[in-house]
Amino acid sequence: MHKNAKIAHVKVIGENDSIIVPVGSKDKPVISDSIIQKWQNITDLLTQIFNVPASLIMKINENKINVFVSSSNEGNPYKKGDTESLEHGLYCETVIGNRLPLIVPNASKDPEWENNPDMKINMVSYCGLPISWVDGEIFGTLCVLDKKENNYSELYFNLMTLFKENIELDLKILQEKEGFERLNYEKELLLREIHHRVKNNFNTLLSLLRLQKKDMSNENIIDDLKTRIKTISLIHEKLSLSSDISNINLNKYINELVTTILDLCTITNIKFNLKIPEIAINNKEMLPLGLLINELTTNSLKHSFKNIAKPEIDIKITPINNGYFNLEYFDNGIGLPDDFNIKERGSLGMRLIQLLTKQLGGEIIIKTGKETSFKFKLKLK
């Protein structure tokens, strides 16, 4: 049953309380004209074979049941679109509530059915079967009614069962077709978003190249750009593999990012201590956050670990409130000088750290000296 299914209350003969049944949720497909015509042929054929005045396909909603298809023979008192409110003890309500076939040979001889609303138009006999969507929600019923007593032979009942199964197959095909179309539409949106992100992210890369074009002969600068390109490539990989580009697992992303940085690192014994929550972040925040962590770690790898026997980097992200998070970064390296001022430092890495923090709507607190640490308050959601 769909989580957004509507609920109908039906009166079942023999039960004191109403029975609750799930009926068509909002995402159910529209029944096409060609299928309606097919169902029309079914009801017309049943009327001729059974020699009865009415053959119907009924559809239930939250408050009413309506004639969805009605046989086109003369003398049929039911018209397409006719409605009846629920909890009145209709034949079809019992079929729907029990989800079982029902045969009433002669309601006038059965005290349980003598007040049935269809008796007002002298429909004294009934044979009906439930019709369901593939997910278990109730569509309605397939039924025939007669003005005279009718025991409906086993052959007739088996024929109705075949037609009911055929109708349910139509519903299944419709639902699966719409599901495929919805999936294709979502994939199209995903591809558009990925292309948009690729364009934006590589514009960022071009900006980095322009900032460093004077120093392109420096081998270290080339290595720095490699890690930034790898960081951006990881973003694209996460987007292309994710079924929901608006929710990327933060823990998995940061772990993969650190692994990527380590693959490019010449220090082989460095240890990363990560405390990252298992939460989802928006793809818009992935690039600046990834680049920020990349700048911090590559800065540590380049400058902090000279003569450090067991280099370590700690990265901790903690939710605060309203989509804000604390990012705490620490390494056990040689530290920054006491008079360090990030605003006065001209290196590209430090400028990028400031720009990326601003892009994430955040602020920086830096603790200098032997135990240097960076603490950021960032907007990640």
N, C-alpha and C positions, 0 to 999 in steps of 0.2 A: 504493500500500500504506500502510495506517495505521502511524504510527510506533510504536504499541503492539501491533502484530500479534504473535500467538504464532507459534512456528516448529515445524514438524513435519519429521521425517526419513522419507523414503519410499524403498523399494527399487524401482528401475526395472530391468526385464529388459533385459539388454545393457549395463548400467552396473556398474562395479566398486564405486563409492562411492555412498553414499546421497545422494539429492537433497534439498536443503532447500527447503521451500515455506512461504509465509505462510498461516496459517489464521486463523479468526475471532478478532478482537480483542474485548476485553471490552465495547465499546460497540455491538456488533452487535445489531440488534433481535431480539426474540423472534418466532418464526414463529407466526402466529395460527392458531387452530383451523380457521378457514374456509379458509386457504391449505393447511393440512395435508390437509383433506378434498379439496380440489381436486387436490392432488398424489396422493392416494390413488386418485382417479378416473383419473388419468393412468396410474399403474402397473397398475391393473386393466385398463384399455383396451389397454395395450401387451401384456399377457399374453394377452388374447383374440386380438388381431390377429396377434401373432407365434406364437401357439400354443406357448408355452414355459411351463415350470413356475415361473419366478420373474422378476419385474420389480421393481427396487429403486431407491430414492433413498438414497444413502449420504452420511453427514456425517463429516468428518474433524476431529479435534482434535489436540492436541500429541502424544499418545501412542497414540491408538487411532482406529479408524474404526468407525462404528456404523451399523446399519440404521436410517435415520430414517423411511422409509416402505417398506412391503413389500406387494406385491400380495396380495389376500385370497383368492386361489383355493386350492382343495384341492391338496395335494401340494407346496406351496411349503415348502422346508425352512428358509427364512430367516424369522425373526420380528422384528418391530419391537423395537428395543432391543438386539438381538444385537451384540456387539462383538468386534473382532479387533485384536490389537496390530499395530503397523506393523513394517516392515522384514522381512516374511516373504515378499515377492514376490507379493502379491495382485494380481489383474487390475487392480483399481481404483488401486493404488499407481502402476502404470505410467501409467495415464491421468492421474492427478494430477501425477505428476512431470514428464511430458512436456507436460502441458496440451493433449493431442491425443486424438482418438478412437482407440479400439482395437477391432479385430475379431480374435478368435481362433476360427477355424472348428472346430478339434478339437485341444485341448491334448494329448490322448493320442498324437497323431502329431507333436508338436512338442517336441523335447528341451528347449527353453528353458522350457516350461511344465509339464513332466511332474511337477515337485515343487510345483506351485501348490497352496496349501491347499484351494482349492475342489474339487480333484480327489478329496479324501477323501469328498465326498458326490456324486461322479460328475458334477459340473458341468463338462463337457468343452468347451463352447463359450460364448463371451462376446462381447457388443457393448456398449461403454460410451463415454460422453462426459463431459468435465469440466464442472462447474457452478461458476461464479465469482460473487463479489459484484462490484458495479459498480466498487469501488476496486481490484480485482485480486486480492484475497485469495480463496483456494480455499474453497468451501463443501463440495464433494464430487463425486459422480458420479450420473449417471442410467445405469442398465445393465439388460440382460436376460441371463439365463443359461439354457442348455439342457443336457439330459442326453444329447443326441445331436448329431452333427455338424450344424453350421448355418452356411451362408455369408452369411446376412443380406443380402438383395438391396438394391440401391440405393434402391428405393422404401421399404423398411423403414428403412434408415439415414436417409433424408431425413425420414421421419416422426419418428424419434427426435430429429433435430436441431431440428425445429419445437417438440417438447415441451421440449427442453432450453432453447431460447431463451425459451419461455413461462415456465419456472421462473425463469430469470435475470431476466426482466422483473418477476416477483413480488418477487424479492429487491431489485431496484433501487427499486421503488415503496415497499417497506417501509423501506429505508434512507433514502430521501428524505423520507418521511413523518415518520420519527423525527427526522431533521435539522431539519425545519420545527418540530416540536413542541419540540425542545430550544432552537431559536432563539427561539421565542415565550416559552418559560419564562425564558430569559436576559433577554429584553427586559422581561418583567414584573418580574424582580428589579432590573433597571436603573432602571425607573420608580419602584419602591419606594424605592430608594436615593436617587434624585434628589429625590423628595418629602421624604424624611427630611432631606437636606442643605438643601433650601430652607427647611424649618421651622427647623432649627437656625441657619442663616445669618441669617435674618430676625429670629430672636430676638436674635442678636448686634446687628443693626442697631437694634432697639428699645432694647437696652441702651445703645447709643451715643446715641440720641436722649434717653433719660432723663438721661444724664450731662450733656448739653448743653442741656437744656430751659430753663435760666435765661438762656442766651445766644442763644436762637433769633432774636432781633431783629438779631443781628450778621450782616451779609452774608457776611463771611469764613467764619463758622461754617456757613452754608448751603452755600457752595462746598465746604468740607471734607466735608460730608455727601454731596454729589453724587459726589465721587471715591470715597468709601467705598461708596456704593450701586453705582457703576459697577464697582468691584472685585468686589463680591459677585455682580453680574450676570454678570461674566465667568466666575466660577466655575460658575454654572449653565449658561452656554453651553457651556463645556468639557465638563461632565458630560453634557449632552444630546446632544452631537455625538460623544462618545467611545464606541467599541464595548467598551472595557474601562475602567470607571470606577475601578478600583483602580490603574491605571497611566496617569498623565497626563505628557506630555513636559514636563519642567521648562524646557528652553530655549525652546520655543515659547510656553509659558505666560507666562514672564517678559517675553519680547519683546512679546507682545500686551498685557500689563499696562502696560508702559512706554508703548506706543503710545496706550493709553486715557488714561493720565495726561497725556501730551503734548497730546492733543486738548482737554483741559480747561484747559490751561496758557496763561497770557497771555505768557509768555516764548517768543519764537519762535526764538531762535538757540541754545537749549540743546542740548548734545551728551551723549548717553548712551554710555558705554563698557561693554559687557556681556561678561562671560566666564562663561557658564553652560553646564554640561555637558549633553550629550544623554543624559539619564537619565530614568527614570520615577519619579514620586513618588505616594504614596497620596493619594486625594482628601481624606482627613481633614486632611492638612497644607496643602492648597491655600489654604484661607481664611485661617488665621493668617499664613502666609508672605506671601500677597498683601497682606493688610492691613498687615503689618509694613513691606514695601517701599513701600507707599503712604504710610504715615506718615513714613517717612524722606525720601522724595522731595518730598512736599508741604511738609514742614518746610523743606527746602532751598530750594524754589521761593519760599516766603513770606519767609524770613529771611536767606538766605545770599548772594544774588546782586546786592545793591545796588551799583551802579557796577562790576560785574564785566563786562568787555567780552566775554569768551568763556566763558560758564558751562559747566561740565562736571560730570557725575556718573559715578562708577565703581561698578559693582556686580559683584562676583566671588563665585561660589559654588564651593567646592572640597570634594570628598568627603574624609573623614578615615578613619573605620572604624566598624563596627557600626551603620551607619545615621546617623552623625553627619556634619555638614557645617559648614564655615566659611563664613559670609556676611560679606564685607568691603564696607563702604559708605564712599565718600569723595566729597566735593565740593570744588571749588576756590574756595569762597566766602569770606566774611569770618571764618568760624570761630566757635567757642564760647569764652567767657571761660575763663581758666585755672582759676578757682574754680568752674566748672560742676559741679553734682552732680545727676544725673538723679533721684535719690531725693528731692531737696528741691524739684524743679521741679514746679509744680502744674498745668501745661498738660495738657489732655486728650491731646494727641499724645504727650507724653513718658510719661504714665501708660499709654497704650495700648501703646507700645513695650515697656514693662516687662511688661505683662500678656501680650502676644503672645509675647514671648520665653519667659516662664514656661510658657505653654501648649505651646510647642514643646520643652519640656524643656531649655532652653538657658541661656546666660549672656552678659553683655555686657561688652565692654571698650571704653571710650571714650577717644580721644586728643583733648585739647582744644588750643586755640591756633589759629594761622593755618591749619595743615593738619589740620583736624578730621576724624576718621574714627571709624566704629563698626565693631566686630568682634564677631560673634556666633558662638557654637557652638550649633548647632541639631540636633534630632533630626527628620529628614525621612523616615525609612523605618522 
